[in-house]
């Protein structure tokens, strides 16, 4: 399979974006490139990544999101692969609006499987399309920031960035950005 690859600068580091056939197939941080490639190869076997400027307009939308247009990622077609359960979890994550959070238990209950919090957490951790499938919006049962495979500091930055839509002001990664106590809505 051949996919278009672009790199997008962000305050959290470079993001790698893989697209093809009008859909986003992967989005991850450049320092997680081996995981990014493994995820694509697990789904498609051999993958050729060809450099492309703004494939499908997705890079522009990602830049708009990073620039403060928190709705810019909504509706981007995704092709994450995964099991039927993972796809249900990832679809539910896409229903969490920017600036809001949900707990693993809330996601499990919304799927009609209230005892599946741990399975939701595992699916969340295998999300191959960060930001567009917003796994950073899932928090622990007490509102604590937990389990973000690209690092808790990035999760904190993303939540603060999205809180900017409510009047907060995120800082660059490494600063004292904090979304405050994460809230379930």
N, C-alpha and C positions, 0 to 999 in steps of 0.2 A: 504494500500500500504506500502511496505517496501522499504526504500532507504538507501544507504550507506552514512555515515556521517564522514567527516574528518575535522580536524582543522588545519589551516595553519597559522604560525606566519608571521607577516608582520610588517613593520615600522609603520603602522597605527593601529595596534591592530590585534587580532586574527580574521581570516576569517573562517566562517562556509561554508562547501561545501557539498551539497547533490546530489548524483548521483544514477542512476539506469537505467538498460536497455541500457547501452552504451551512455546515455545522461546526461547532467548536468541539474538538476531541480531547484537548488537554490544555490546562493552564496551571502553571506552578512556578515557583521561584527558581531562578537559575542555580542557586546553591543546592537545589534539590534535583538537579538535572538527571542523575542516575535513576531516581524514583520516577520522574517524568517519562523517561525513555522506557523503563520496565513496564509502566502502566500501559503505554501504547503498544509495546511488543506483546504483552499478555493478551491484548484484545485482537491484534492484527497480525502477529508474527513479524516478519521483517518489515520495517517501516523506513522509508526514505523521507527525510525532512529537508525540504527545499526552502531556502530563505525567500521571503516574500514581504513586501511592504503592505501592511494593513489588510491581511487576507479577510475577505468578506466584510470589511469595515469593522471587524471586531477589535482591532488595536485602537482605532479611534474611539470606540465606545468605552474601552477600558481606560483610556486616557481621560475621557470625559468624567467617568466615575471617580477616578483619582483626583480630578480637578474640582470635585464637589457636586456633580450631577449624579446623585445617588440612585436615580432611576435608569441610568444609561445602560445597565446590564440586563434589565428586565426584558424578557422575550428573546434573548439570544438563543437560537437553537443549539442544543447540546447533544452530544453522542458519547455518554460516559461509559457505555458497556454495563457490566455488573450483573448481579443476580436480580431476579424479580423483586426480592425484598429490598436490596440496595437501591434499585431504581425508584421504588416507592418512597424510601427515606429521602433520597435526593430530590424527588419531586416535592416532597413536603418541605424540605429546606428552602426551596425556591419560593414558597409561599410566605416565608418570614420577611416582612418588609424591612428595608434599611432602617437602622436605628432601633430595631426591636430585637429581643432575644427570646429563645425558648429553651426549656430544659430537655434533656434526653427523655425524661419521663413524659413530658408534654407531647413530644414527637411520637413516642410509642403509643400513647393513648389516642392521639389523633389518627393513628393507623389502625386503631381497633385492637391493638395488642399491648395493653398497659403493662404487662410484665416483661416487655422486650427492650427495656432501657439499655441494657448492656449490648444487645444486638444493634440497636440504633447507634450506639457509640462506636462499635466496630465498623458499621457502614459509613458513618461520618468520617472516620479515620482513613477510609479507602477512597474517598472522593477524589477523582482525578481532575476535576475542573474547579479549582478554588475560586472564590469571589463570585463567580456566576452561579455556582451551586454553593450558597453561602454557609459553609460549615462553621465559619467563625462566629456565627450568630447563635450557636448552641452552647449553653453553659451548664454548670453543675446544678444540682437540685437546690443549693443554697445561694445560687447566683454567682458562684465563684468561677473564674476563668480556668477551664480545664482543657486538657488534651487538644492542642492544635499542632499538627505534624510539622508545620513550618515554624513553630516557635510561639510561645505565649506572648512575647513582646510584639510580634506581628498581629496576633489576635487582638491584643490590647489597642494597638494603633488603629486597626480596622474599625473596631467598635467606637473608638474616640472619633475617628474620621466620620463615621456615619452619625454620631451624636452631633457633629457639626451642623447637620440639617436641623437640629433642634436648638442651635445657638452655641454649641460647644466649639472649641477650636483645637483640632488635633495638632500635634507637633510631629516632627520627624522622628522616625524610629530611633530609639536610644535616648530620647528625651523623656520627660516626665509625663507623657501623655497617659491619661487614665480615663476610662469611660465612667469612673465612679462605680457604684454598685450596679452590676448588670441587672436588668429588670426583665421579668417575664411578662409578656402581654398576650 
